[in-house]
């Protein structure tokens, strides 16, 4: 693409909408980007699709009879406050989990067109200048499904905003998998084809230095006490590499590349509707 990517330019006065699947995606995922945008003078709004009911509790965390979804919603609000973002109500969907038959009202169970419509309503109400969602290159089926819906919804918007996928570098994911095999060998990601996780560097269109926001990022991550961060226990060098640079792939709108052209990992075809033929 010619010229400087919008996300790497002046963000002062712009409105950035971050659309994620679960509470903690905004912090474990693009938290440094959010802090960077807020510091640059942007308004950042987070739209989370679910309350993360299928999340696995961190060892030693006790719910004391409380609903996990309610706990995670509170953690999301606390993390967003740390990052300087405001939160919208969720899209009212359920967390699909990693495997198994998804509930009809979950991200992967809902008809693709309805999921696109729900995202489209938010776009119409918020009128963002920039939209960011996760690339789905960590292999979670909710992330890939929501990614595809966001792409479709943005392309159908009256005035499509700039759209970016927040990416995990493939080389860092390979190092992560090696360390995680020793730290937490039962981690769900390790059951996936490791070579396909992450995004290839030639698909990345902008890399932002977010090192000034490392302390804020860690604070936001630790607000999600019920969940285990994917950076927990990593070697300092690898954790820092993940948390101090944000890699983004710009998606052409209203017509152009599909997510599958961006070097990102796709979900199983029975769970993610192809962009050209939604289920």
DRENBASE-639808 format. One record per residue (C-alpha): residue number from 0; residue in three letters; chain; x, y, z. Coordinates in pm, 1 decimal, always signed. Layout:
N
+-----+-----+-------+----------+----------+----------+
:   n : res : chain :       c1 :       c2 :       c3 :
+-----+-----+-------+----------+----------+----------+
: NUM : ALA :     A :        X :        Y :        Z :
...
+-----+-----+-------+----------+----------+----------+
END
This chain:
279
+-----+-----+-------+----------+----------+----------+
:   n : res : chain :       c1 :       c2 :       c3 :
+-----+-----+-------+----------+----------+----------+
:   0 : UNK :     A :     +0.0 :     +0.0 :     +0.0 :
:   1 : UNK :     A :   +127.0 :   +340.3 :    -83.3 :
:   2 : UNK :     A :   +204.9 :   +593.7 :   +185.1 :
:   3 : UNK :     A :   +215.4 :   +560.9 :   +560.2 :
:   4 : UNK :     A :    -45.7 :   +329.5 :   +716.9 :
:   5 : UNK :     A :   -320.7 :   +524.4 :   +894.4 :
:   6 : UNK :     A :   -251.7 :   +342.3 :  +1219.2 :
:   7 : UNK :     A :   +112.4 :   +458.6 :  +1214.0 :
:   8 : UNK :     A :    +26.2 :   +824.3 :  +1152.8 :
:   9 : UNK :     A :   -122.0 :  +1090.5 :  +1376.6 :
:  10 : UNK :     A :   -405.0 :   +943.5 :  +1581.6 :
:  11 : UNK :     A :   -498.8 :  +1265.5 :  +1762.6 :
:  12 : UNK :     A :   -873.9 :  +1321.6 :  +1747.6 :
:  13 : UNK :     A :   -947.0 :   +988.1 :  +1580.8 :
:  14 : UNK :     A :  -1184.6 :   +720.5 :  +1707.5 :
:  15 : UNK :     A :  -1046.1 :   +366.9 :  +1723.2 :
:  16 : UNK :     A :  -1287.7 :    +77.3 :  +1773.7 :
:  17 : UNK :     A :  -1138.8 :   -248.2 :  +1901.0 :
:  18 : UNK :     A :  -1361.0 :   -552.2 :  +1845.0 :
:  19 : UNK :     A :  -1263.2 :   -864.8 :  +2038.6 :
:  20 : UNK :     A :  -1417.5 :  -1200.0 :  +2126.8 :
:  21 : UNK :     A :  -1344.4 :  -1236.7 :  +2497.9 :
:  22 : UNK :     A :  -1255.7 :  -1030.5 :  +2803.0 :
:  23 : UNK :     A :   -872.5 :  -1029.9 :  +2818.0 :
:  24 : UNK :     A :   -831.0 :  -1020.1 :  +2435.4 :
:  25 : UNK :     A :   -802.5 :   -641.6 :  +2464.0 :
:  26 : UNK :     A :   -512.4 :   -678.8 :  +2711.4 :
:  27 : UNK :     A :   -349.4 :  -1012.5 :  +2628.0 :
:  28 : UNK :     A :   -386.8 :   -908.4 :  +2262.6 :
:  29 : UNK :     A :   -373.5 :   -544.5 :  +2157.3 :
:  30 : UNK :     A :   -336.5 :   -375.9 :  +2496.3 :
:  31 : UNK :     A :    -19.9 :   -187.4 :  +2405.6 :
:  32 : UNK :     A :   -181.6 :    -58.6 :  +2087.3 :
:  33 : UNK :     A :   -477.9 :    +71.7 :  +2288.3 :
:  34 : UNK :     A :   -249.8 :   +250.0 :  +2535.2 :
:  35 : UNK :     A :    -44.2 :   +389.4 :  +2246.8 :
:  36 : UNK :     A :   -353.3 :   +525.3 :  +2069.5 :
:  37 : UNK :     A :   -492.7 :   +682.9 :  +2386.8 :
:  38 : UNK :     A :   -158.0 :   +845.0 :  +2459.9 :
:  39 : UNK :     A :   -156.2 :   +981.6 :  +2103.5 :
:  40 : UNK :     A :   -490.5 :  +1153.7 :  +2159.9 :
:  41 : UNK :     A :   -732.3 :   +900.1 :  +2014.6 :
:  42 : UNK :     A :  -1062.6 :   +792.7 :  +2164.6 :
:  43 : UNK :     A :  -1058.1 :   +414.4 :  +2200.4 :
:  44 : UNK :     A :  -1372.2 :   +205.3 :  +2238.8 :
:  45 : UNK :     A :  -1369.3 :   -166.8 :  +2311.9 :
:  46 : UNK :     A :  -1652.7 :   -390.7 :  +2192.9 :
:  47 : UNK :     A :  -1633.7 :   -743.1 :  +2335.3 :
:  48 : UNK :     A :  -1858.2 :  -1008.8 :  +2184.5 :
:  49 : UNK :     A :  -1888.9 :  -1232.1 :  +2492.0 :
:  50 : UNK :     A :  -1831.4 :  -1244.1 :  +2866.5 :
:  51 : UNK :     A :  -1583.5 :  -1530.4 :  +2827.2 :
:  52 : UNK :     A :  -1789.7 :  -1790.2 :  +3011.1 :
:  53 : UNK :     A :  -1582.6 :  -2079.6 :  +2872.0 :
:  54 : UNK :     A :  -1253.1 :  -1946.8 :  +3004.0 :
:  55 : UNK :     A :  -1031.1 :  -2173.5 :  +3213.9 :
:  56 : UNK :     A :   -966.8 :  -2045.3 :  +3565.9 :
:  57 : UNK :     A :   -615.1 :  -1957.7 :  +3670.9 :
:  58 : UNK :     A :   -475.5 :  -2203.9 :  +3926.6 :
:  59 : UNK :     A :   -579.0 :  -2095.6 :  +4274.4 :
:  60 : UNK :     A :   -845.1 :  -1847.3 :  +4162.5 :
:  61 : UNK :     A :  -1175.0 :  -1899.6 :  +4344.6 :
:  62 : UNK :     A :  -1511.2 :  -1781.6 :  +4217.5 :
:  63 : UNK :     A :  -1675.1 :  -1813.8 :  +4560.1 :
:  64 : UNK :     A :  -2007.7 :  -1889.1 :  +4398.4 :
:  65 : UNK :     A :  -1991.1 :  -1606.1 :  +4146.8 :
:  66 : UNK :     A :  -2058.6 :  -1642.6 :  +3775.6 :
:  67 : UNK :     A :  -1737.1 :  -1654.3 :  +3571.3 :
:  68 : UNK :     A :  -1886.4 :  -1434.5 :  +3299.5 :
:  69 : UNK :     A :  -1971.0 :  -1163.3 :  +3552.6 :
:  70 : UNK :     A :  -1621.2 :  -1180.8 :  +3700.6 :
:  71 : UNK :     A :  -1458.3 :  -1152.4 :  +3360.6 :
:  72 : UNK :     A :  -1680.5 :   -860.9 :  +3261.4 :
:  73 : UNK :     A :  -1558.2 :   -675.5 :  +3571.1 :
:  74 : UNK :     A :  -1199.1 :   -761.2 :  +3482.6 :
:  75 : UNK :     A :  -1253.2 :   -624.8 :  +3131.9 :
:  76 : UNK :     A :  -1386.7 :   -297.7 :  +3270.5 :
:  77 : UNK :     A :  -1090.3 :   -266.7 :  +3507.2 :
:  78 : UNK :     A :   -836.6 :   -341.4 :  +3233.2 :
:  79 : UNK :     A :   -998.9 :    -98.3 :  +2990.9 :
:  80 : UNK :     A :   -979.7 :   +174.0 :  +3254.6 :
:  81 : UNK :     A :   -608.8 :   +105.0 :  +3297.2 :
:  82 : UNK :     A :   -557.1 :   +130.4 :  +2921.1 :
:  83 : UNK :     A :   -767.4 :   +447.0 :  +2893.6 :
:  84 : UNK :     A :  -1044.9 :   +292.4 :  +2680.3 :
:  85 : UNK :     A :  -1419.6 :   +281.9 :  +2729.5 :
:  86 : UNK :     A :  -1622.7 :    -37.7 :  +2701.2 :
:  87 : UNK :     A :  -1947.7 :    -96.5 :  +2517.4 :
:  88 : UNK :     A :  -2202.2 :   -357.9 :  +2622.8 :
:  89 : UNK :     A :  -2112.4 :   -700.1 :  +2482.7 :
:  90 : UNK :     A :  -2269.1 :   -832.8 :  +2164.0 :
:  91 : UNK :     A :  -2464.9 :  -1070.9 :  +2387.0 :
:  92 : UNK :     A :  -2300.0 :  -1386.3 :  +2255.2 :
:  93 : UNK :     A :  -2157.4 :  -1689.9 :  +2432.3 :
:  94 : UNK :     A :  -1796.2 :  -1800.5 :  +2431.9 :
:  95 : UNK :     A :  -1762.2 :  -2099.7 :  +2196.3 :
:  96 : UNK :     A :  -1465.7 :  -2247.0 :  +2381.6 :
:  97 : UNK :     A :  -1180.4 :  -2422.9 :  +2209.5 :
:  98 : UNK :     A :  -1364.7 :  -2734.1 :  +2093.6 :
:  99 : UNK :     A :  -1694.6 :  -2916.7 :  +2094.1 :
: 100 : UNK :     A :  -2033.4 :  -2828.0 :  +1949.9 :
: 101 : UNK :     A :  -2077.7 :  -2450.9 :  +1986.7 :
: 102 : UNK :     A :  -2397.6 :  -2320.6 :  +2146.0 :
: 103 : UNK :     A :  -2643.1 :  -2166.3 :  +1897.1 :
: 104 : UNK :     A :  -2589.3 :  -1819.7 :  +2046.0 :
: 105 : UNK :     A :  -2210.5 :  -1846.7 :  +2062.2 :
: 106 : UNK :     A :  -1973.7 :  -1673.2 :  +1821.4 :
: 107 : UNK :     A :  -1925.7 :  -1993.4 :  +1621.9 :
: 108 : UNK :     A :  -2282.0 :  -2117.8 :  +1662.5 :
: 109 : UNK :     A :  -2461.4 :  -1803.5 :  +1548.9 :
: 110 : UNK :     A :  -2536.8 :  -1776.5 :  +1177.3 :
: 111 : UNK :     A :  -2255.5 :  -1583.5 :  +1013.3 :
: 112 : UNK :     A :  -2485.7 :  -1320.0 :   +864.5 :
: 113 : UNK :     A :  -2635.1 :  -1244.3 :  +1205.6 :
: 114 : UNK :     A :  -2288.5 :  -1210.3 :  +1355.1 :
: 115 : UNK :     A :  -2198.6 :   -967.2 :  +1076.4 :
: 116 : UNK :     A :  -2518.8 :   -773.5 :  +1142.8 :
: 117 : UNK :     A :  -2440.8 :   -739.3 :  +1513.6 :
: 118 : UNK :     A :  -2096.6 :   -602.0 :  +1437.3 :
: 119 : UNK :     A :  -2248.2 :   -377.0 :  +1171.7 :
: 120 : UNK :     A :  -2487.9 :   -221.8 :  +1423.8 :
: 121 : UNK :     A :  -2193.1 :   -126.7 :  +1643.2 :
: 122 : UNK :     A :  -2008.1 :    +21.8 :  +1345.8 :
: 123 : UNK :     A :  -2313.4 :   +227.5 :  +1254.3 :
: 124 : UNK :     A :  -2356.1 :   +357.9 :  +1607.6 :
: 125 : UNK :     A :  -1989.4 :   +430.0 :  +1675.8 :
: 126 : UNK :     A :  -1872.2 :   +557.0 :  +1334.3 :
: 127 : UNK :     A :  -1504.2 :   +482.3 :  +1406.7 :
: 128 : UNK :     A :  -1218.2 :   +606.9 :  +1193.4 :
: 129 : UNK :     A :  -1018.2 :   +289.4 :  +1252.7 :
: 130 : UNK :     A :  -1123.4 :    -64.1 :  +1347.3 :
: 131 : UNK :     A :   -887.1 :   -321.0 :  +1496.7 :
: 132 : UNK :     A :   -960.4 :   -686.8 :  +1561.8 :
: 133 : UNK :     A :   -740.3 :   -987.2 :  +1631.9 :
: 134 : UNK :     A :   -604.9 :  -1173.1 :  +1329.5 :
: 135 : UNK :     A :   -705.9 :  -1510.5 :  +1469.9 :
: 136 : UNK :     A :   -351.2 :  -1633.6 :  +1419.0 :
: 137 : UNK :     A :   -345.6 :  -1791.8 :  +1765.3 :
: 138 : UNK :     A :   -584.4 :  -2060.8 :  +1641.6 :
: 139 : UNK :     A :   -886.1 :  -1984.3 :  +1863.1 :
: 140 : UNK :     A :  -1197.8 :  -2044.4 :  +1658.5 :
: 141 : UNK :     A :  -1383.5 :  -1748.2 :  +1810.7 :
: 142 : UNK :     A :  -1104.4 :  -1514.1 :  +1703.4 :
: 143 : UNK :     A :  -1108.8 :  -1630.0 :  +1342.5 :
: 144 : UNK :     A :  -1488.1 :  -1628.3 :  +1320.0 :
: 145 : UNK :     A :  -1513.7 :  -1278.1 :  +1463.0 :
: 146 : UNK :     A :  -1229.4 :  -1158.7 :  +1240.4 :
: 147 : UNK :     A :  -1418.5 :  -1268.4 :   +931.0 :
: 148 : UNK :     A :  -1739.2 :  -1104.1 :  +1054.3 :
: 149 : UNK :     A :  -1561.1 :   -775.6 :  +1126.9 :
: 150 : UNK :     A :  -1406.4 :   -774.3 :   +779.6 :
: 151 : UNK :     A :  -1745.2 :   -834.6 :   +619.4 :
: 152 : UNK :     A :  -1919.9 :   -573.3 :   +836.2 :
: 153 : UNK :     A :  -1657.5 :   -307.9 :   +762.6 :
: 154 : UNK :     A :  -1686.6 :   -370.0 :   +389.6 :
: 155 : UNK :     A :  -2063.6 :   -325.3 :   +411.7 :
: 156 : UNK :     A :  -2040.5 :     +0.4 :   +609.6 :
: 157 : UNK :     A :  -2167.0 :   +320.2 :   +445.5 :
: 158 : UNK :     A :  -1825.6 :   +479.6 :   +495.7 :
: 159 : UNK :     A :  -1581.0 :   +195.5 :   +565.1 :
: 160 : UNK :     A :  -1321.8 :   +283.2 :   +829.8 :
: 161 : UNK :     A :   -959.6 :   +178.6 :   +803.3 :
: 162 : UNK :     A :   -932.0 :   -182.9 :   +919.2 :
: 163 : UNK :     A :   -636.6 :   -358.6 :  +1080.0 :
: 164 : UNK :     A :   -576.0 :   -708.2 :  +1208.2 :
: 165 : UNK :     A :   -359.1 :   -727.5 :  +1519.3 :
: 166 : UNK :     A :   -108.3 :  -1003.2 :  +1450.4 :
: 167 : UNK :     A :   +119.3 :  -1236.5 :  +1643.9 :
: 168 : UNK :     A :   +457.9 :  -1268.1 :  +1467.4 :
: 169 : UNK :     A :   +511.5 :  -1623.8 :  +1349.9 :
: 170 : UNK :     A :   +870.7 :  -1638.7 :  +1467.1 :
: 171 : UNK :     A :   +772.3 :  -1531.8 :  +1819.1 :
: 172 : UNK :     A :   +492.1 :  -1789.1 :  +1825.2 :
: 173 : UNK :     A :   +738.2 :  -2066.9 :  +1747.1 :
: 174 : UNK :     A :   +959.6 :  -1953.5 :  +2033.9 :
: 175 : UNK :     A :   +650.2 :  -1923.8 :  +2253.7 :
: 176 : UNK :     A :   +543.9 :  -2280.8 :  +2173.8 :
: 177 : UNK :     A :   +888.7 :  -2411.5 :  +2262.8 :
: 178 : UNK :     A :   +885.7 :  -2238.3 :  +2602.1 :
: 179 : UNK :     A :   +521.0 :  -2323.7 :  +2667.2 :
: 180 : UNK :     A :   +585.5 :  -2694.1 :  +2607.2 :
: 181 : UNK :     A :   +801.2 :  -2682.0 :  +2920.3 :
: 182 : UNK :     A :   +591.7 :  -2435.7 :  +3122.6 :
: 183 : UNK :     A :   +234.1 :  -2550.9 :  +3056.5 :
: 184 : UNK :     A :   +235.4 :  -2854.1 :  +2824.5 :
: 185 : UNK :     A :   -143.9 :  -2889.6 :  +2849.3 :
: 186 : UNK :     A :   -199.3 :  -2546.5 :  +2687.2 :
: 187 : UNK :     A :   -466.5 :  -2579.6 :  +2416.3 :
: 188 : UNK :     A :   -255.6 :  -2401.5 :  +2153.7 :
: 189 : UNK :     A :     +1.5 :  -2682.2 :  +2162.4 :
: 190 : UNK :     A :   -253.6 :  -2926.7 :  +2020.2 :
: 191 : UNK :     A :   -264.7 :  -2714.1 :  +1703.6 :
: 192 : UNK :     A :    -18.0 :  -2721.7 :  +1415.9 :
: 193 : UNK :     A :   +247.1 :  -2491.7 :  +1561.1 :
: 194 : UNK :     A :   +396.0 :  -2401.0 :  +1223.3 :
: 195 : UNK :     A :    +67.2 :  -2236.1 :  +1122.7 :
: 196 : UNK :     A :    +34.5 :  -2010.7 :  +1428.2 :
: 197 : UNK :     A :   +118.6 :  -1643.3 :  +1390.8 :
: 198 : UNK :     A :   +145.2 :  -1420.6 :  +1085.4 :
: 199 : UNK :     A :   +428.8 :  -1411.7 :   +834.3 :
: 200 : UNK :     A :   +627.0 :  -1084.3 :   +831.0 :
: 201 : UNK :     A :   +547.1 :  -1002.3 :   +468.3 :
: 202 : UNK :     A :   +177.1 :   -979.7 :   +558.3 :
: 203 : UNK :     A :   +240.8 :   -714.8 :   +824.8 :
: 204 : UNK :     A :   +193.9 :   -358.5 :   +703.1 :
: 205 : UNK :     A :   +276.8 :   -165.5 :  +1021.5 :
: 206 : UNK :     A :   +491.8 :   -231.4 :  +1327.6 :
: 207 : UNK :     A :   +444.8 :    +11.5 :  +1615.4 :
: 208 : UNK :     A :   +699.8 :    +64.4 :  +1890.6 :
: 209 : UNK :     A :   +485.0 :    +43.8 :  +2203.9 :
: 210 : UNK :     A :   +768.3 :     -2.8 :  +2453.3 :
: 211 : UNK :     A :   +671.4 :   +315.8 :  +2640.7 :
: 212 : UNK :     A :   +350.7 :   +141.9 :  +2748.2 :
: 213 : UNK :     A :   +498.1 :   -180.4 :  +2885.0 :
: 214 : UNK :     A :   +413.3 :   -104.9 :  +3248.8 :
: 215 : UNK :     A :    +55.6 :    -10.3 :  +3157.3 :
: 216 : UNK :     A :    +22.2 :   -326.9 :  +2950.5 :
: 217 : UNK :     A :   +132.5 :   -549.0 :  +3237.2 :
: 218 : UNK :     A :   -108.8 :   -374.5 :  +3472.9 :
: 219 : UNK :     A :   -396.9 :   -434.9 :  +3232.0 :
: 220 : UNK :     A :   -295.2 :   -798.4 :  +3184.5 :
: 221 : UNK :     A :   -289.0 :   -854.4 :  +3559.4 :
: 222 : UNK :     A :   -638.4 :   -707.0 :  +3593.3 :
: 223 : UNK :     A :   -758.3 :  -1037.6 :  +3443.9 :
: 224 : UNK :     A :   -687.4 :  -1231.8 :  +3761.4 :
: 225 : UNK :     A :   -921.2 :  -1518.7 :  +3674.4 :
: 226 : UNK :     A :   -719.7 :  -1606.8 :  +3363.3 :
: 227 : UNK :     A :   -360.7 :  -1714.6 :  +3299.8 :
: 228 : UNK :     A :   -178.1 :  -1478.6 :  +3067.9 :
: 229 : UNK :     A :     -0.8 :  -1640.4 :  +2770.9 :
: 230 : UNK :     A :   +306.4 :  -1440.8 :  +2875.9 :
: 231 : UNK :     A :   +310.1 :  -1574.4 :  +3231.8 :
: 232 : UNK :     A :   +640.4 :  -1748.0 :  +3303.0 :
: 233 : UNK :     A :   +801.0 :  -1671.4 :  +2967.0 :
: 234 : UNK :     A :  +1165.0 :  -1575.3 :  +2952.8 :
: 235 : UNK :     A :  +1198.6 :  -1197.2 :  +2999.9 :
: 236 : UNK :     A :  +1337.7 :  -1152.7 :  +2648.9 :
: 237 : UNK :     A :  +1046.7 :  -1329.6 :  +2481.2 :
: 238 : UNK :     A :   +779.5 :  -1160.9 :  +2693.6 :
: 239 : UNK :     A :   +932.5 :   -821.6 :  +2617.1 :
: 240 : UNK :     A :   +946.0 :   -899.5 :  +2245.1 :
: 241 : UNK :     A :   +572.8 :   -973.5 :  +2247.4 :
: 242 : UNK :     A :   +472.1 :   -674.3 :  +2458.0 :
: 243 : UNK :     A :   +677.4 :   -386.3 :  +2319.2 :
: 244 : UNK :     A :   +597.7 :   -397.5 :  +1947.0 :
: 245 : UNK :     A :   +256.6 :   -431.0 :  +1783.8 :
: 246 : UNK :     A :   +228.1 :   -589.9 :  +1440.6 :
: 247 : UNK :     A :    -69.7 :   -498.2 :  +1222.8 :
: 248 : UNK :     A :   -197.4 :   -607.5 :   +883.3 :
: 249 : UNK :     A :   -413.4 :   -355.6 :   +699.1 :
: 250 : UNK :     A :   -717.1 :   -499.2 :   +520.0 :
: 251 : UNK :     A :   -832.5 :   -324.7 :   +203.9 :
: 252 : UNK :     A :  -1189.3 :   -194.0 :   +220.9 :
: 253 : UNK :     A :  -1450.0 :   -214.4 :    +86.0 :
: 254 : UNK :     A :  -1300.0 :   -471.0 :   -151.6 :
: 255 : UNK :     A :   -962.3 :   -637.8 :   -145.7 :
: 256 : UNK :     A :   -779.0 :   -906.3 :    +45.2 :
: 257 : UNK :     A :   -960.3 :  -1166.3 :   +249.4 :
: 258 : UNK :     A :   -814.5 :  -1265.6 :   +583.5 :
: 259 : UNK :     A :   -697.3 :  -1593.2 :   +430.0 :
: 260 : UNK :     A :   -469.4 :  -1392.8 :   +198.8 :
: 261 : UNK :     A :   -288.6 :  -1230.7 :   +491.0 :
: 262 : UNK :     A :    -80.0 :  -1524.0 :   +607.0 :
: 263 : UNK :     A :   -291.9 :  -1575.3 :   +918.4 :
: 264 : UNK :     A :   -410.8 :  -1908.9 :  +1047.9 :
: 265 : UNK :     A :   -768.8 :  -1996.8 :   +952.2 :
: 266 : UNK :     A :  -1010.0 :  -2183.6 :  +1175.9 :
: 267 : UNK :     A :  -1151.3 :  -2521.0 :  +1068.0 :
: 268 : UNK :     A :  -1379.8 :  -2468.2 :   +771.5 :
: 269 : UNK :     A :  -1682.8 :  -2612.8 :   +950.5 :
: 270 : UNK :     A :  -1661.6 :  -2338.5 :  +1212.0 :
: 271 : UNK :     A :  -1559.5 :  -2034.1 :  +1008.0 :
: 272 : UNK :     A :  -1774.1 :  -1939.6 :   +712.1 :
: 273 : UNK :     A :  -1573.9 :  -1846.2 :   +399.2 :
: 274 : UNK :     A :  -1598.0 :  -1475.6 :   +333.1 :
: 275 : UNK :     A :  -1743.5 :  -1533.4 :    -10.7 :
: 276 : UNK :     A :  -2003.1 :  -1789.8 :    +99.4 :
: 277 : UNK :     A :  -2115.9 :  -1738.0 :   +458.3 :
: 278 : UNK :     A :  -2279.3 :  -2027.1 :   +638.5 :
+-----+-----+-------+----------+----------+----------+
END
